[in-house]
Amino acid sequence: MIRWFQESIRRVTRKQTTWFVLGAVTFLAFGAAPCVAPEDPWRLVLEIPGTPTPETIAARIMDRFLESHNVRLQPEMRQTIAQAVAEQSRLHGIKPGLLLSVILAESSFRTDAVSSKGAVGLMQLLPSTAQSLAAEMDLAWSDEATLRDPQLNIALGSFYLRRLLEIYRGDLHLALAAYNMGPGNLQTLLATSEPSTRFSSSYSRSIVSKL
């Protein structure tokens, strides 16, 4: 029986092996194995109760973050933001903690926040900038009220931050400074600073200190 099992494993691909093992465990535990393998067998592992998913991990990070900064949100809004942060973190390869730190610095988690310069929402985007980003991302845009939607605001802000990280070759301080003051203003500032000195701003240092 053991020899047959070993020979069977050698004859299948890696993906089939994964499903074969899962089926064998199920057979031994319950006396029956699934007849059809799903497209992604590892989804079964992720869906096992108690196994953290990206969403639950982001929710836990957010809970700890909000508690440590004494921020109170309604459960529904907390869940909405956590889901958006998890999705955009995975999509753009940005740590959830970084997105949460930017949101805290920009709006203190207020979806209705509006700056003196007209930036709107959780990640404080100017409507003109956001409209251009929305066109690139093929997202629906009506007017600046779009930026009050937490999911759309985080999607646009995360996309913009990822672009800045690419422009500044992964330099987090430069990307954050450009996010805060605008790339044009940052370039003017860099032109007058010492070339040998690594640039950072009080804004970028404040965010990085929370990570």
Secondary structure, DSSP 8 states (H G I E B T S, - for coil): -HHHHHHHHHTS-HHHHHHHHHHHHHHHHHS---SS--S-THHHHHTSTT---HHHHHHHHHHHHHHHTT----HHHHHHHHHHHHHHHHHHT--HHHHHHHHHHHHTT-TT-B-TT--BTTTTB-HHHHHHHHHHHT----SGGGGGSHHHHHHHHHHHHHHHHHHTTT-HHHHHHHHHH-HHHHHHHHHTS-TTS----HHHHHHHTT-
